[in-house]
Each structure stands twice: as structure tokens, then as C-alpha cells.
Amino acid sequence: MTGRPVMSMRRSESQYGDRADIAARARIGVVPIIWNNADLGDLGPPVPPGTVLDEIARLGYAGTQFGVGFPNGDQLAALLAARGLRLAELYVSLPCDRSGPRPAAAELGSAALRDLDAAGGEILVVALEQTPDRDQRVGRAHDAPTLTDDGWRGLGALLDRLGAQTAELGRTLAFHNHAATYVETPAELDRLMEATSPTRVGLCLDVGHATLGGGDPVSIIQRHGNRLAHVHLKDVAAEPLRALREGELTGFEAALHDGWLMVEQDTSWEPPSEAAAIGRSVLEAMLRWPADGKGRRS
């Protein structure tokens, strides 16, 4: 799985329309996991929040997800305002087993909402925590253990309550489909939409996790476009996806890339960060470039 830009959409903007008009109105933000990885914390030394936000602003993004190491409340609001950025979303994962949300889930959700509101954020993105039984079936979750009927009712009731609290503060709640959780497959997402109020609980469609869960993002939008409030855009590498599908890899983290390819550039007329960005882009393009064995496009 690769990085996670985010795009926020008002409900009225989720209908099909002129592509250029949609693009002109879309607000594009970024998930700062590429600076401080929330899943693989030992990838590198922590980057200070001010540096992360400076880079986000310099690259032209309008907003950000709440990131690892960010301060809370007024302090974060001030850092964002100084750079002309907005807090597009705050992401929280709630504990849940087959019988439904665990007792701590309600307070975790409410605490995340308070943090979002205190920093002037917009979207509360809610997912479920990963569980071992579902992690064993990532990429082939169609026959994995799922929520009981009571579990679905409990999850729907919790999200509706949290959605009502969110709306009272003038914010939006959007549920995020996620691999290795009990809302992963297209059928599970359909059931989650049925179990929740369309006016209280929107959809944060993560197209990468939708693909990993066996779904088609276009079909999901066709079915639930009226619930679409937020989008996470990412791709999925074909080889790890195949390995998960065929059982050669097991577990979500096993499919995340590792190992190093080091870009070394001794000098540059460009600022260091610009030269490094160009170098990485060129390397990535070359790795993706189809070749016939002679360096030519096949």
C-alpha cells in the first residue's frame, strides 16, 4: 500500500457532473503518513510537526489529516493558520470484536471528536481496529469471520450516536473501510451503510482498501455516492495484492513494502528538497516503466 492523499467532498458534490467542474471545486489534502508512518514507526527518525506542515504547504496542499506528533487544539490551529492550511480530518480507529464495538469505543470516538473540534477540523474519519482473525484473511476476506447480527446493530447504533454528536458541532462523520477489520469487503460496507443513518454517517471511501477488500471503487460510488463525504486516494501494488489473494502473504503489514533503494545525488543547483523530490519521482517512474529487456517501452 502506498501513500494516502485525501480529498474532501461535500455531499452535494458527490453526484456525477462535469469532471472539470468537480476538479475545480475539490479540496486536496494529504495524509502525513509519508513523513511519520503510523503503521511502520521505525522507517525513519520522527519529523517535527512544523517541518511536516511547512512541506505540506510548500507542495500546494490545502489541508492535512491529523498526523503523528501533531499538537492538539489551539496550538495545532495556530500552526495550520500560519501556513494557510486546514485540518481536513482526524482519523480514529475503534476497538471492535465479532459481538460489536468494545466498551472503550464510544469514549475513544468522542475524545477524537473533541480534538477535531478544538483544532477547527472538518471531518471525523472513523474506522475499526484491525483484529487477528481478519488480519489472517486480508486480500481474501470474502469468507472471513464477520460481525454477528447483534454486532452490526451495536456498531450502527454507536456510529449514529457519534454522528449526531459530530453534527451538533457542525462537523461531518465519515466511516472508513479498512483491511483486516470487520468492515472490509463490499458486502460488509453495504451492510454498514444499511445499519447507519444516511444523515448522520457518511462514507470515507479508501480506494486502496476497497480494492484490497475485493471491491471496485467505481461500483461502490455508484451504490453509495449519496453517502460519499471524503475520499482517500491510493494505489495498491499488483504483486503484493496477488500474493495476498493466493495466500503467499498473510497479514496487512506483510504486504507493506520494505527494503531500500538509495537515491544519491552529490550536488544540485536546486534546493535539496526539490532535488530529492525529483530524484525520487524519476526513480519511481523508471521502476514502473514497462520494458522489453532493452530499456524500451514494450
N, C-alpha and C positions, 0 to 999 in steps of 0.2 A: 504494500500500500504506500502511496506517496503523499505529498503534502495536501493540505486541506484549505484552499481558498473558500471563502463564504460569500454568498450573495443573498441579500435580504430582499424579500418581495412583499409588498402589501397584498392583502387578499384580493383586491380588485385588479391587481396586476398579474395574477396567476392565470388568467384566461388567455387563450391563444389570441395573438394580434400581430401587428406589423413588427417584424423582427428588429428593424432599425429603431422603432419607437420604444420597444422593450429595452433594447440595449442602452438607449439614451437615458431611460429612467432608472435603470438598475444601479444599485449602490454596491460597489465591490469592496469587500473587506478581506482580511486574511486571518487564518488561524496561526498563531505564532509558534506552533509546534516545531517548525523548522529551525528556530533559534534555540528553544529549550524543549526537548522532546519529552512529552508527558508519558509516553509508553516505554521509551528506552532512555532512561535518565542518565546512563553512563556514556552516551555517544560523545560528549564533549563537556568542557567546563561551562558552568552557568553564565549566561549573558545577562548583564544588568537590564532591568526593565526600561530604563531611559534609552539605552542603546537600541534595544529592540524597537521601541516606538519611533525613535529617530529614523531607523531604517525603513519601517513601515510607511512613514510619512514621505520619506525621500523617494520611495518607489511608486508613489502615487495612489496608494490605497486610501479609501475614505474612512475605514474603520477596522477594528480588530476584535477578535474573541478575547476574553479574559485569559491571560497566559500565566504560565508557571513563573512565580516570583513577583507577579504584579502586586502593588499595594491595593488597599481597599478604599472604598468611599471617596471622601473629598480629595484625598491625596492622588488617587488614580484619576479622578475627574480633572484635576488641575494639570496633570501630566498630559492627558489627552487634549485638553483645551489649548495648551501651549503649542501643540503641534497641529491643530486643526483636525483632530481625529475624533471619532465617536466610538463608544463601546457598543459594537454591533450585537454582541451576545455574551452570555455567561453560560457555560456548559456544566451540567451536573449529572452524575450517574447515580441511580437509586438502587439500593440492595433489594433483591427480589429472588425468591425461590419458586418452585412449581406451585406452591399454595398462594402466591401473590406477594405483594410488597412486604418487606420486613418492617418491624416496629419503628426502626430508626428512619425509614424512608421519608415520612411526612415532614419531620423536622429538618432533615437534610435539604429537602426541596424548598421549604420555607426560608431556611437560612440563606440558600443561594439566591432566592428572590430578593431578600433584604439587601444582600451585597450588590445585586444588579441595580436595584433602585437607588441605593446610596451613591453609586458611581455614575448615575444618569444613563444606565444602559437601556437597551431596547428589547432584546429577545432573550427569554429564558429557554434554553435548549435542554431538554430532559431526555436522558436515555436510561437504560437499565444497566446494572453492573454485569460484567461477564461472570459466568459460572462454569465450574469444571465440566459438568455434563454437556453443556453446549459447546464449550471450547474443544472438546474431543470431536465434534462433528462440524466444525467450521468448513464451509465450502460444500458440504453435503448434508445440510440441516433439514432436508425435507422429511426425514424420518427420525429426527432427534426428539428427546423429551420436550414437552411443551407445557404451558400453564394448564392447570385444572380449570374447570368451569368457574369455581369459586375464585381462583386466582385471577382470571380475566375480569370478573366482576369487581374484585378488590382493586386491581390496577386501574380499571376505568374510573372507579369512584375516587381514588386518590388523585388521579390526573385532573378530573373535573373540579375537585376542590382547589387544587393548586392553580388550575386555570382561572377559576373565579377570583382567587386572591391576586393573581397576576393582572387580570383585567381591572380590578379595583385601583391598581396603581398606574394604570394607563400603559402597561407593558403587554407583551404577547408571549404566550407559551407555545412552543413548538416541540413535538416529540421526534426524536432522532432514532431511526433504525440503526442497529449496530450488530456486527458479527459477534458470535459467542454469547448472545443474550437471548432471552425468551421472545423478543420481537425482532426477528432477523429475516424470515422468509416472506415472500409476497402474501401468502395466506395469513401469516401472523400479523402483518401490517394491516391487511384488510380487516381482520378481527379487532385490532386495536382501534381502528377508525370507527368501527361499529359500536365499540364499547365506550366511546367517549363523545362528549358534546361537540358538535361542529362549531359552535360559537365560543367554546372555552379552550379547546385543544386543537392547535394547528399542527401541521406536518413540517418537520425539517427533513427534507429528503437528502440523504447522503448517497450520491450516485455510486460511489465505490462500494460501500457496504451493501447497497441494493444489489449490485452485480454479484458480489461475493455470496450473498444470501440466495442466489438463484433467480433474481428478478430482473426485469427490464425497466430502467428508469422511465422510459417513454410511456410504457404501459401503466406504470404507477401514477404518472402525471395525468394520464387520460382518465384513470379511475378516481383519483383524489385531488385533482387540480384545484377544486374549490377549498381544500384544506391547506394548500401549499402556502407557507408563510416564510420559509427560509430554505436555503439550498447550500449544501456542502459539495463543492466540485473537486473531484479527484479521479485519477485513473487507477487501474489495477493491472499490475504486471502479469502478462499472459502465462509465463512459466510457473510462478508460484500458485496461480489460480488453478492451472492444470494439475499440479502436484497435490493440492488440497482436494480437488474434485476426485482424483484417483486414489486418494489415501496414502500417497507417498510422504506427505507432510501432515502433521497433526498439530492443531492449535494455532490461534491467531498470531501470536508473537513469532512462531516458527516461520510464518510467511513474510515477515518484515525483513527487508534486505539487510545484509551485514557485509563486512569486509570493506577494504579501502582501495580507491583509485586516487592517487595524489596528483593534483594539478600543481606544477611547479613553474612559476614564471619569475625570473630573476629581477627584471626591471620592466617598467612601463611608463609611457607618457601620461596614461590615465591615472586617476586616483586609485589607490589599491583596491577599494571595494568594487569599483567599476570593472577593473581588470579581472578581478577574481570572478565576478558575475559573468563576464563574457567568456572566460575560460571554462567555467562550469557548463554554460549553455552550449558551447562548441563541443565539449566532450560528450555531453548527453546526446546531442544531435548525431554525432558520429556513432555512438553506441546503438542508436535506433536506426541508423541508415541501412536500408537493405542493400546487400552487395552480392555480386556474382562470384566472389572469390578473387576478383581483380581490382577491387576498390571502386567498381562501377555500380550504379543503381541497376538492379535487376528488373 
